[in-house]
Amino acid sequence: MDDLDQRLLALLTRDARASTTDLARALDVSRGTVQNRIDRLKSRRVIHRFTVELGASEEDHQISAFALIRLDASDGRVAVAALRRIDSIIDISTLSGAFDLVAEIRTSSLVRLDAILDRIRAIPDVAETQSHIRLRTAVT
């Protein structure tokens, strides 16, 4: 990833809805260059998805939780692919220690959270899960 990619990602992080024309103008390159870079970053999975960040009032009505996941002896690719297909999972990270992965979940209710956790536990390579509900964000 070069300097142009990093500057493009910084702009997209601030405004994922920015048009390729506006991005090209800000980066002083052609619109086609921006589109090619975005396509390449998506194909290399540097960009996973474009998303909306909810304002505090909307976020207050959301359940945010973390699922710690211990895998069987597999390398985790199948499990991660299955986790990516669950819409309410907004982030997946690898861990050191007793658990292999942590999935951040955002959903509208405890009933939906329970169903999502059931889907995670049903993934063949998942040996154990532990869930934690976020009560509040201490540092922003």
C-alpha positions in Angstrom: 0.0 0.0 0.0 1.5 3.3 -1.1 1.0 6.9 0.1 -1.9 7.5 -2.3 -3.7 4.4 -0.9 -3.2 5.6 2.6 -4.5 9.1 1.8 -7.5 7.6 0.0 -8.3 5.4 3.0 -8.0 8.4 5.3 -10.5 10.3 3.2 -12.9 7.3 3.0 -12.6 6.8 6.8 -13.9 10.4 7.3 -16.6 10.1 4.7 -17.3 6.7 3.2 -20.0 8.3 1.0 -17.6 10.7 -0.8 -17.9 10.4 -4.6 -15.0 9.3 -6.6 -15.0 12.7 -8.3 -14.6 14.5 -4.9 -11.9 12.0 -3.8 -10.0 12.5 -7.1 -10.1 16.2 -6.6 -8.9 16.0 -3.0 -6.1 13.6 -4.1 -5.2 15.5 -7.3 -5.6 12.4 -9.5 -8.2 11.2 -12.0 -11.5 9.7 -11.1 -10.5 6.5 -12.8 -7.4 6.2 -10.7 -9.5 6.6 -7.5 -12.0 4.0 -8.7 -9.2 1.5 -9.7 -7.6 2.0 -6.3 -10.9 1.4 -4.4 -11.5 -1.7 -6.5 -8.0 -3.0 -5.8 -8.3 -2.2 -2.0 -11.6 -4.1 -1.9 -10.3 -7.1 -3.8 -7.3 -7.3 -1.4 -9.8 -7.0 1.5 -8.2 -3.8 2.8 -11.7 -2.3 2.5 -14.3 -4.8 3.7 -17.4 -2.6 3.4 -18.7 0.9 3.4 -20.7 1.6 6.5 -22.8 4.2 8.4 -21.9 5.3 11.9 -24.9 6.0 14.0 -25.3 9.1 16.0 -25.5 8.8 19.8 -29.3 8.9 19.9 -29.6 6.0 17.5 -26.7 4.1 19.1 -28.5 4.3 22.5 -31.2 2.0 21.0 -28.6 -0.6 19.8 -27.2 -3.5 21.6 -23.4 -3.7 21.3 -21.7 -7.0 22.3 -18.5 -8.9 21.8 -18.3 -12.7 21.2 -15.0 -14.3 22.1 -14.6 -17.4 20.0 -12.3 -20.4 20.5 -11.8 -22.5 17.4 -11.1 -26.2 16.9 -7.6 -26.9 15.5 -8.5 -25.3 12.2 -6.7 -22.2 10.8 -9.9 -20.2 11.1 -10.5 -19.2 7.5 -13.8 -21.1 7.2 -15.0 -19.7 10.5 -14.0 -16.1 9.6 -15.8 -16.5 6.2 -18.9 -17.7 8.0 -18.8 -14.8 10.5 -18.4 -12.3 7.7 -21.8 -13.5 6.3 -23.6 -12.4 9.5 -24.7 -8.8 8.9 -24.8 -7.7 12.5 -21.1 -8.5 13.0 -19.2 -5.2 12.4 -15.7 -6.3 13.2 -13.7 -9.5 13.5 -10.2 -9.6 15.1 -7.7 -12.3 15.9 -6.5 -12.7 19.5 -3.7 -14.2 21.5 -4.6 -16.2 24.6 -7.5 -18.7 25.3 -9.7 -17.4 22.5 -8.8 -17.1 18.9 -11.2 -14.4 17.6 -13.4 -11.6 18.9 -16.5 -10.5 16.9 -18.1 -7.2 17.6 -21.8 -7.4 17.2 -24.3 -4.5 16.9 -28.0 -5.3 16.8 -31.4 -4.0 17.8 -32.5 -6.3 20.7 -31.4 -9.0 23.1 -33.6 -11.5 21.2 -31.6 -10.8 18.0 -28.3 -10.9 19.9 -29.3 -14.4 21.2 -30.1 -15.5 17.6 -26.7 -14.2 16.3 -24.9 -16.0 19.1 -26.7 -19.2 18.1 -25.5 -18.7 14.5 -21.9 -18.2 15.7 -22.1 -21.4 17.9 -23.4 -23.4 14.9 -20.3 -22.7 12.8 -18.5 -26.0 12.5 -15.0 -24.8 13.5 -16.3 -23.0 16.6 -15.5 -24.9 19.8 -16.5 -22.4 22.5 -17.9 -18.9 22.7 -18.2 -16.3 25.5 -20.3 -13.2 25.1 -20.0 -9.8 26.7 -22.5 -6.9 26.3 -21.1 -3.4 26.1 -22.7 -1.2 28.8 -21.1 2.1 27.8 -18.1 3.4 26.0 -15.6 4.8 28.5 -13.2 6.5 26.0 -14.1 8.0 22.7 
